[in-house]
Amino acid sequence: MVAQYYTIKTFFETYAISEVIKSYYNVGKRLPVFYYRDADKKEIDLIIEANNTLYPFEIKKSASPGRDAVRHFGALSCTNKEIGTGGVICMADSVYPIDKVNYYVPVWLI
């Protein structure tokens, strides 16, 4: 059962990231995308860099992943770049705020 869960999770993350990249390519832009994982196992699934600002995103296959989905975004504070608006790409039905700078973003919007 664990292997099946991991496969679905990986498939959803790959789909979401590829849709973000395709959206940029469709308007003729190249997207500098990254992910983050450190020795403390803090992980950020997608980081978009633009104008010396990092925009972090987590990808969750849930419709309501919870506020703790953005808990690792603070790990980017050690960079010399500004941290912009981020969010959780998920199965929500519309955009909802998580806190002052992060939002739940429906996967169908990307």
N, C-alpha and C positions, 0 to 999 in steps of 0.2 A: 504493500500500500504506500510506503514511503516513496518508492521509485516513481509511482504514478503521480503523486502529488508534486514531486520535484519536476517531472517532465512538464506538467501543466503549468506550473509556476514559470519555468524557463521559457516555455512557448509564449506565454502571455507577455513576459518582459521583452523577449525578442521582437514580438509583434509590435508592441508599443514603441520601442526604440526605432525600429525600422520605419514606422509611420511618421515619427518626428523627423527623421532624416529625409524621407521622401517629400515631406511638406516643404522643407527648405530647398531641396533639389528642384522641385516643381516651379519655384520662383527664381531659379538660377543662382541660388546661394549655396555656398559650401558651409557646413555646420561643424564647428569645433566641439565635439562631444567627448566626454570622459566619464569614467566611473571612479569611485573612491573606495578603497578598503585598506585599513591599517592593521597593525599588529594586535590591536585591541578588538579586532573583528567589527569595528564600526564600518558600515557600508552605506554608500549612496549609489543607487542604480544608474542615475543619469545626471551629468553636470553639463550644462550648456554654458560656454564662455562667449561673452560678447562685450566689447568696449571695456575691457579690464574688470568685468563683473562676472561672478559665477552664479548661475541659476540652478539650484539643486532640485532634483525630483526623485521620489521613490516610486516604485511601480508595484501595486498590490492588486491581486485579482478579486478582492472583496469589494462590495458596494459601500461599505462603511468601515474602513480599516482602522480607525482610531487615531487619536492625537499623537500617540507615541511613534507613529510612522515617520515623523520628521525629527526625531530625537537626535539623530546623528548629524544633522545639518550644521551644528555648532563646531564640528570637527574641521570645517573649512576656515574657521576664524584664524588659524595659524598661517594662512596664506597672506600675501600682501595685496590681495584683491578684495574688492567690495563683494558682499554677499547680497544678491538681489532676491526678488520674489521667487519662491519655489512652490513646490506642491507635491501632491500624491496623485499620480495617474492611476485611476481605478475604475470600477464599474458603477460609480455614482450616476444618478440620473441628471444632475446639473452641477454647476460649479458652486461649491460651498466654502466659506472661510474656515480655516483651521485655527489660525491665530492672526496677528497683525500683518504678517508678510507671506503666509503660506495658504494654499487653497487645495481642496479636492478638485481634481480635473477629470471629467469623464473621458474615457479612452476614445469614445466616438467623436470627440471634438478635435482630436489631433490629426 
